[in-house]
Amino acid sequence: MTLKRFYTILSAMILLNLLYGPLVRATDSGLACPDWPLCHGKFVPEFTFQIFMEVGHRYYSGILGILVGIGFVWILIKQETRKSLGIPATLSLLFLISQVILGGLTVTKLLHPTTVNLHLLNAVLLLSSCLTIRLLLSESKKSNFNANPNGKYYFILVLIVVLYQLFLGGKVSSHYAGLACPDFPTCHGEWFPEMVGTIRFHMEHRLFGYLTALLVLSLSAYAILTLHKREVKLYLKLAAYFVSFQIFLGAMNVLYQLPKLITGLHTLNGVLVFLFCYVASFYHFRSFKEEVR
């Protein structure tokens, strides 16, 4: 197996885990095992559905951790890959370590909202670091980093906004605020309800989601109309499609009272919006030497 294929598979597996994690939450399985790293003091406990979800997530995450470690060693043992991929590989290992710590704290702190939110964001950063390695392995040797592409602050702003929107989504989930507003697009029949209690978490996520969608759509339009790189246009078009679908999934979550699969897909789809924007930004910030001479 080549290193490129290894990180393709690893990135896909981490992305799948970003669906598995929210499903653990949606099925109320997060505390099915009250201890960590064992479950009721056993490595293989007696299984109920909720224990199966929680322990399965742990085992799957453990496999991912081993693979991240293997990839790190694989990159470091060769001088060529160590030089070109050493930084993102090191970041992937650091994000792995912090993810393990946050996973343990999520259980021992009894699903404390801040810990749960950081656990999600750290997983996205772990995926981003592994995906960066995969993208660099596909890149031409003639390409390099361009610090001053057109609209660079626009791209950076959109990445920050989408990542923060994921954080707000995590707050809604960790504070059990998904049904604080039981209707859509209004909240208890009001467009701007009083921002108190769980309604505040829900409405912050909803209103900031509209802003996020507007920025992603406008960046996509900007790329189509003014930029030339095919990859940048392609991935921003995908981001635009998925951010539109994200609003639909959010509405379905409310109207159908948080169906478990739709809840998981809502999180996964939000991560995909971020990843498409990230990949578009990666290509936007790379240039060929022939273009910058």
N, C-alpha and C positions, 0 to 999 in steps of 0.2 A: 504494500500500500504506500502511495506517495504521501508526503506531508500535506500537500494541497487537498487530497481526497480526505485525509484524516480530519482536517479542520472543517471541511464541508460537512462531514457526518457529525462531528462534535457540535458545530453551530446549530445544526438541525435538531440534535438531541436536546440541547439547552433550550431552544425555542419551544420544543414540545413540553419541557418541564415547566415553562411559563404558562402553559395551559393546565398542567397537572396541579401546580400549586394553588391556583384559584379554585379548582374543583375541590381540593381538600378543604378550603375555606367555605365554599358554597354548601358542602355537605356536612358542615359543623364537625369536621373530623380533626381539627387542629389540636384539640386536647384529648383525643382518644387515647393517646399515650401521655400520661401526666409526668413522665420522667424522660431523661435524655442522657446518653444516646440509646439506652435500652428502652424497652416498652413494657411497663409493669414488671421491671426487673429481668426481662428475658430478651434475648436476641431475636428469637422467633416466638412471639406470643400466641395465645389462642386468638384466632381471628374472628372478628365481627366485620361488618362492612366498613365501619368507620376506622377500625384499627387497620384493616387492609389498605384503606386510602392513605392513612398517615404513615404507616410503616413502608408501604410501597413507594411513597414519595421519598422517604429517607433512603431506602435502598437504591432507588434510581438516581438520587442526588449523589449518593456515595460512588456509584459507577462513574458519574460525570466528573466527580472530583479526581478519581484515579486517572481518567483520560486526560484531564487538564494537566495533571502532574506529568504524565507520559509525554504530552506535547511539549511541555516546558523543557524536560530533559532532552528530547529529540532535537529541539532547536539549539540548545546550549552546547551539545557535543560537536557541532560542526561550526567552524569559524565563519563561514559565509552566512549561514542562517542566524548565527548569534549576532553578527554585526547588523544585519538588516531587520531582524525580527525580535531582537533581545528585549527591547522596551515593551512592546505589547505583550510578549510572552511573560515578562515579569509582572506586568499589570494583571494579567489573567490569573497568575498564581496568588497575588495579593488579594484580588477580588474573591478568589476561591476561599482563602483563609478567612476573610471577613464574612463570607457567606455562611461558612460552617459555624462561626461564632454567633452570627445573628440567628441562624437556625436553632441553635441551642437556647439562646435567650428568648426566642419566640415562645418556646415551651415553658422554660423556667419562669419567665415573666408573665405567664398566663395570657398570652396573645396581647401584650401591651401594644396599643395602636402605633406608637412611634417605631417600635421594634419591627412590627409587621410591615410598615411602610418602607423602612430602610431595607428590609429583607427583599422586598420586591425590586426596589431601585438598584440594589447591589447586584441582583440577578441580571437585570438589564445591562448593567455596566460590564459584568462578566461576559455576557453574550457579545457585547460590542467589542471587547478586546479580542475575543476569539475570531469574530467576524473580520476585524481589522487584519489579523494575520492571514486569514483566507484571501482577503482582497489584495494584500501586498504580494502574496504568492502568485496571483494571477496577473500582476502588473508587469508591463514591459520594463526591461532594465534601463531603457532610455528615459523613463519618466522620473520626475522628482517633485518635491514639494514646492508649491507656488504660494507664497505668503500674501499675495495681493491680487486675488482674482476679483472679477467684478461682483459686487453685491455680497462680499464675504460676511459683512455684519448681519445681513438679512438671513443668510443661512445659519449663522451662529444663534441668532435670536430665535428662529423657528425651532432649532434643536433644544434650546433651553426651555422654551414654552411647552413643547410636546412632552419633554421629560417631567416638567412640573405638573402638567395635566395628569400624567401617570401617578405622580405622588398624590394629587388630590383624589384620584380614583381610589387609591389605597386607603386614604382617610375615610372615604365614604364606606368602604368595605369594613375596615377595622373598627369603625364606630357604629356599625350596623345601621347606617343611614340610607340604605338603598331605597327604602319605601317611606322615608320621611315625607316625601312628596308623592302621593299615590296617583297623581294624574300627570299628563304630559300634553302640551308643552307648559301648561300652567302648574302651579303648586297650590293645592287646596283652592283651586279656582282663581288664584291671583297670579299675576305676572311677576310681581315683586313682593313676595311675602315677607313677614318680619323675620329677620335673620337671627333666629335663636335656636339653641339646642342642635339636634341632628339636622334640622332644616337648613341651618347655615352650612354644614358640610356638604349636604346634597346640592344646594343652590350654588355654592362656590364652584363645585365640580361642573355643574350644568352650564353656568354662565361662562366660566373660563373655557369650557369645551367649545362654545360658539366662537370665542376669540381664537382658539387654537385652530379650528376648522377654517376660519377666515384667513389666517396667516398661511396655513399650508396651501390652501387653494390659490391665494395670491402669489405665493412663491412659485407654485407650479405654472401659473400664467406668465409670470416674469421669465421663467426659464424657457418656456415655449416660444415666447415672443422675442427674447433678446440673446439667449445663449446658444452655443453651437454644439456642445458636446452631447452626443446621442444618449450616453448613459445617464447624464444628469436629467435630461428631459424624461427619459423612460421611468426612472425611479421616482421622480416627483409626480408624474402622472399616476403611478401606482399609489403613492401617498395620498393624492387627491381622491382617488376612487375609494381607498380604504377609510379615509377620514369621514367621507360622506356616509359610508356603511356604518361607521362607528356611531354616528348620531342615530341611525335607525336601530342599532342594537341597544343603545341606551334607552330609547323610547320603549322597545319591546321588554326590556328589563323591568321598567316601571309598570307598563300596562298589563303585563302578564305575571307580575309579582315575583320577580327574580327567579325565573326558571334556571336550574343549575347549569345546564349546558350553555345557555345564552350568557349567563354571568361569566363563565369561563371564557367563552369566545369574545366577550366584550374586552376583557383584559388582554387576551392574546392579540386581538385586532389592534388595540391601542399600542401594543409593543411593535407590531408590524408597521404601523404608521411611523413610529420613531425610527425603526430600522431602515425603512425606505428613504426617509429624510437623511439619515446618517450616511447611507451608501451614496446618495446623490451628492452630499457634501464632500464625501471622500473623493469622488471623481472630480468634483468642482475645484478642490484644492490641490489636485495633481495636474501636472502639465508635462509635455514632452520637451526635451532640451531644444529640439529644433524650433519650438514655438517661443522660447524665451531668449534665444540668442539674438 
